[in-house]
Amino acid sequence: MDQFYKSHINSSLFILENRHSKQQRLMGYLLYTAAVFILINSQLQSQQIYFCQSHTENGEPINASIIWNLKAWGENIFILYNNGNKPIKEPILYMLIDKYTNDKYYPFDSRAIHIEKQIPWVVQNYKFTEPGKYEVYFMGSTHERLVSARFTINIEETANPQKRQISNFYYDNCELLFCQVVIGGKPYNVKKTISMSAGGSTYIYLNNENPLNTEQLLVNVWRKKNRAFDYDEFIESKKFGMKTEWKDVFFKYKFKAPGEYKISIYNDREIQIKTGFITVSQ
């Protein structure tokens, strides 16, 4: 065999060995990557978020689902985080809720959950009143996502979608405050007593966890007559226009005389929203 063929054969052997070595390195890299992926995936899968109707004492979800059809006034859903049966060592967990709008998930609400004892699960009872697609995720002290999950809320519509049905408990958690001023939707210098010498006026702030679902507020003002037991002296009625989707609203009211007053507020169907009491001194 002449020198040319020997050289060609040796060169071919080098190429084959080189290719074989690259294939081994590539196979090793792929196996390593697959092992890391399986490890990470198993860790992620060990943590779960459930959207459920209830739960057991051991943190097991009851009637869990990712699609919920709720009543027109909204309903509560339990959001249960399970840490894969491992105790949660974080002192605080942050639950964040994003809502899908215009092809993207945007921040919607959040909760800070204080972990009082090391248990492998926590749960939050959250009331949803708006339809749409949501994403919930939990974070620890490093503010890195521990686990996330998505689900869909459908809201039952009434004959008039602009005015959803009001239950007997719709305004149970509504808040009525008397304050000096409202800035950025927050009341400041909340009071139970004001004086005529300071002008006799106050802002009345109304805040509900759900949309107030009314186009008007009817405000009735009563006063105790001659220190009577009941608020038996009717002073006046006022009406204020608003939008049905507003969850809070405020307006200014000026008292004309000192006394003990009761302020009753109704929606445009004469369903009572809230009643508040204030004393006006001289």
C-alpha positions as CSV (number, residue, x, y, z in Angstrom):
1,M,0.0,0.0,0.0
2,D,1.6,3.3,-1.1
3,Q,2.1,6.3,1.1
4,F,-0.9,8.2,-0.3
5,Y,-3.4,5.5,0.7
6,K,-1.9,5.0,4.1
7,S,-2.1,8.7,4.7
8,H,-5.8,8.8,3.5
9,I,-6.7,5.8,5.8
10,N,-5.1,7.4,8.8
11,S,-6.9,10.6,8.1
12,S,-10.2,8.8,7.8
13,L,-9.6,7.0,11.1
14,F,-8.9,10.3,12.8
15,I,-12.2,11.8,11.5
16,L,-14.1,8.7,12.7
17,E,-12.6,8.9,16.1
18,N,-13.2,12.6,16.3
19,R,-16.9,12.2,15.4
20,H,-17.3,9.4,17.9
21,S,-15.8,11.6,20.6
22,K,-18.2,14.5,19.8
23,Q,-21.1,12.1,19.8
24,Q,-20.1,10.9,23.3
25,R,-19.8,14.4,24.6
26,L,-23.2,15.4,23.0
27,M,-24.9,12.3,24.5
28,G,-23.4,13.0,27.9
29,Y,-24.6,16.6,27.7
30,L,-28.1,15.5,26.7
31,L,-28.3,13.0,29.5
32,Y,-27.1,15.6,32.0
33,T,-29.7,18.1,30.7
34,A,-32.5,15.6,30.9
35,A,-31.5,14.6,34.5
36,V,-31.5,18.3,35.6
37,F,-34.8,18.9,33.8
38,I,-36.4,15.8,35.5
39,L,-35.0,16.9,38.9
40,I,-36.4,20.5,38.5
41,N,-39.7,19.3,37.1
42,S,-40.1,16.8,40.0
43,Q,-39.5,19.6,42.5
44,L,-42.0,21.9,40.8
45,Q,-44.6,19.1,40.5
46,S,-44.3,18.5,44.2
47,Q,-45.7,21.9,44.8
48,Q,-49.3,22.4,43.8
49,I,-52.0,25.1,43.8
50,Y,-55.6,24.0,44.0
51,F,-58.8,26.1,43.4
52,C,-61.4,24.3,45.5
53,Q,-64.8,24.6,47.2
54,S,-63.4,23.5,50.5
55,H,-60.6,21.5,52.1
56,T,-60.0,18.9,54.8
57,E,-58.1,19.5,58.1
58,N,-55.0,18.0,56.5
59,G,-55.0,20.4,53.6
60,E,-56.6,18.1,51.0
61,P,-58.7,20.0,48.4
62,I,-62.4,19.2,48.0
63,N,-64.0,19.7,44.6
64,A,-61.0,21.3,43.0
65,S,-61.4,22.7,39.5
66,I,-59.7,25.2,37.0
67,I,-63.1,26.4,35.6
68,W,-65.6,28.0,37.9
69,N,-69.2,29.2,37.1
70,L,-70.1,31.6,39.8
71,K,-73.3,33.5,40.8
72,A,-73.9,37.0,39.5
73,W,-72.8,38.6,42.7
74,G,-69.6,36.5,43.0
75,E,-68.6,33.7,45.3
76,N,-65.7,32.6,47.4
77,I,-63.1,30.1,46.2
78,F,-60.4,28.5,48.4
79,I,-56.9,28.9,47.0
80,L,-54.8,26.1,48.5
81,Y,-51.0,25.9,48.3
82,N,-49.4,22.5,49.0
83,N,-45.6,22.4,49.5
84,G,-45.3,18.7,48.5
85,N,-45.9,17.5,52.1
86,K,-42.8,19.4,53.2
87,P,-43.2,22.0,56.0
88,I,-43.2,25.6,54.8
89,K,-40.1,27.2,56.4
90,E,-40.9,30.7,55.1
91,P,-42.3,33.1,57.8
92,I,-44.4,34.9,55.1
93,L,-45.7,33.7,51.8
94,Y,-47.0,36.1,49.2
95,M,-50.0,35.1,47.1
96,L,-50.3,37.2,43.9
97,I,-53.2,37.2,41.5
98,D,-52.9,38.3,37.9
99,K,-55.8,38.8,35.4
100,Y,-55.6,38.2,31.7
101,T,-56.3,41.5,29.8
102,N,-55.3,42.5,26.2
103,D,-53.2,39.3,25.6
104,K,-51.3,39.6,28.8
105,Y,-51.6,38.9,32.5
106,Y,-51.6,42.0,34.7
107,P,-51.4,42.4,38.5
108,F,-54.9,42.1,40.0
109,D,-54.5,41.6,43.7
110,S,-52.1,40.2,46.4
111,R,-52.1,38.8,49.9
112,A,-49.4,38.3,52.5
113,I,-49.8,35.1,54.4
114,H,-48.1,34.8,57.8
115,I,-47.0,31.2,58.6
116,E,-47.5,30.7,62.3
117,K,-46.4,27.1,62.4
118,Q,-44.5,24.8,60.0
119,I,-47.1,23.0,58.1
120,P,-47.0,21.8,54.4
121,W,-49.9,23.8,53.2
122,V,-51.8,27.2,53.5
123,V,-55.1,28.3,52.2
124,Q,-56.8,31.6,51.4
125,N,-60.5,32.2,50.9
126,Y,-60.9,34.7,48.1
127,K,-64.1,36.2,46.7
128,F,-64.1,36.6,42.9
129,T,-66.7,38.9,41.3
130,E,-65.2,39.5,37.9
131,P,-65.2,37.0,35.0
132,G,-61.9,36.2,33.2
133,K,-58.8,34.2,33.1
134,Y,-56.5,34.4,36.2
135,E,-53.1,33.3,37.2
136,V,-52.1,32.7,40.9
137,Y,-48.6,32.3,42.1
138,F,-46.8,32.1,45.4
139,M,-43.5,33.7,46.4
140,G,-41.2,33.4,49.4
141,S,-38.7,35.9,50.9
142,T,-36.5,35.7,47.8
143,H,-39.5,36.9,45.7
144,E,-39.0,34.1,43.3
145,R,-42.0,32.1,42.1
146,L,-42.5,28.9,43.9
147,V,-45.4,27.6,41.9
148,S,-48.1,29.1,39.7
149,A,-51.5,27.9,38.2
150,R,-54.1,29.3,36.0
151,F,-57.9,29.1,36.1
152,T,-61.0,30.6,34.6
153,I,-64.0,32.4,36.2
154,N,-67.4,32.6,34.5
155,I,-70.0,34.9,36.1
156,E,-73.7,34.1,35.7
157,E,-75.4,37.1,34.0
158,T,-78.9,38.3,34.8
159,A,-81.4,39.6,32.3
160,N,-79.8,43.0,32.5
161,P,-76.0,42.5,32.7
162,Q,-75.4,46.0,33.9
163,K,-77.4,45.3,37.0
164,R,-76.5,42.0,38.6
165,Q,-78.8,40.4,41.2
166,I,-78.2,41.6,44.7
167,S,-78.3,39.0,47.5
168,N,-79.3,39.7,51.1
169,F,-75.6,39.6,52.0
170,Y,-74.2,41.6,49.1
171,Y,-73.4,44.7,51.2
172,D,-72.5,42.9,54.5
173,N,-68.8,43.9,54.3
174,C,-69.5,47.4,53.1
175,E,-67.8,50.2,55.1
176,L,-69.1,53.7,55.9
177,L,-66.6,56.2,57.3
178,F,-66.8,59.9,58.2
179,C,-63.5,61.7,57.5
180,Q,-61.8,65.0,56.9
181,V,-60.7,64.3,53.3
182,V,-60.4,61.5,50.7
183,I,-57.1,61.4,48.7
184,G,-56.4,58.7,46.1
185,G,-59.4,56.7,47.2
186,K,-58.2,56.6,50.8
187,P,-60.0,58.3,53.7
188,Y,-57.8,60.4,56.1
189,N,-58.5,61.6,59.6
190,V,-61.5,59.4,60.3
191,K,-63.9,60.8,62.8
192,K,-67.0,59.9,64.9
193,T,-67.5,63.5,66.1
194,I,-67.3,66.8,64.3
195,S,-68.1,70.4,65.5
196,M,-70.2,73.2,64.1
197,S,-67.4,75.6,65.0
198,A,-65.2,73.8,62.5
199,G,-67.8,74.2,59.8
200,G,-70.0,71.2,60.5
201,S,-69.0,69.4,57.3
202,T,-67.5,65.9,56.7
203,Y,-66.8,63.6,53.8
204,I,-68.8,60.4,53.8
205,Y,-66.8,57.5,52.3
206,L,-68.5,54.3,51.2
207,N,-66.4,51.2,50.4
208,N,-67.6,47.8,49.3
209,E,-65.6,44.7,48.4
210,N,-67.8,44.2,45.3
211,P,-69.0,46.8,42.8
212,L,-71.8,48.8,44.5
213,N,-74.0,48.0,41.5
214,T,-76.2,51.1,41.5
215,E,-76.5,54.2,39.4
216,Q,-77.6,56.3,42.4
217,L,-77.1,56.6,46.1
218,L,-80.1,57.6,48.2
219,V,-79.0,59.2,51.4
220,N,-81.4,59.7,54.3
221,V,-80.4,61.9,57.3
222,W,-82.0,61.4,60.7
223,R,-81.4,63.0,64.1
224,K,-82.3,62.2,67.7
225,K,-84.9,64.7,68.7
226,N,-84.4,66.2,72.3
227,R,-82.0,63.3,73.1
228,A,-84.7,60.7,72.4
229,F,-83.9,57.0,72.4
230,D,-84.4,56.7,68.6
231,Y,-83.4,58.8,65.6
232,D,-86.9,60.0,65.1
233,E,-86.4,63.4,63.4
234,F,-86.1,63.2,59.7
235,I,-83.8,65.9,58.3
236,E,-83.5,65.4,54.6
237,S,-82.8,63.1,51.6
238,K,-80.1,63.5,49.0
239,K,-79.3,61.7,45.8
240,F,-75.9,61.2,44.2
241,G,-75.2,59.7,40.8
242,M,-72.5,57.2,40.2
243,K,-71.4,54.2,38.0
244,T,-72.5,50.7,38.8
245,E,-68.9,49.3,38.6
246,W,-67.6,51.6,41.3
247,K,-66.6,49.8,44.5
248,D,-66.2,52.9,46.5
249,V,-67.6,56.4,46.4
250,F,-67.4,59.6,48.6
251,F,-69.3,62.9,48.9
252,K,-69.3,65.9,51.2
253,Y,-72.1,66.6,53.6
254,K,-72.7,69.7,55.7
255,F,-74.8,69.6,58.9
256,K,-76.9,72.6,59.8
257,A,-77.2,72.0,63.6
258,P,-75.6,70.0,66.4
259,G,-77.0,66.7,67.5
260,E,-76.6,62.9,67.1
261,Y,-77.2,61.8,63.5
262,K,-77.9,58.6,61.6
263,I,-77.0,58.4,57.9
264,S,-78.7,55.6,56.0
265,I,-77.6,54.9,52.4
266,Y,-79.6,52.9,49.8
267,N,-79.1,51.9,46.2
268,D,-81.4,52.8,43.4
269,R,-83.7,49.8,44.2
270,E,-84.1,51.1,47.8
271,I,-82.0,48.3,49.2
272,Q,-80.0,49.5,52.2
273,I,-76.3,49.5,51.7
274,K,-75.0,50.9,55.0
275,T,-75.9,53.0,58.0
276,G,-73.5,55.2,60.0
277,F,-73.7,57.3,63.1
278,I,-71.9,60.6,63.9
279,T,-72.2,63.3,66.6
280,V,-72.1,67.0,65.7
281,S,-71.1,69.2,68.6
282,Q,-71.6,73.0,68.9
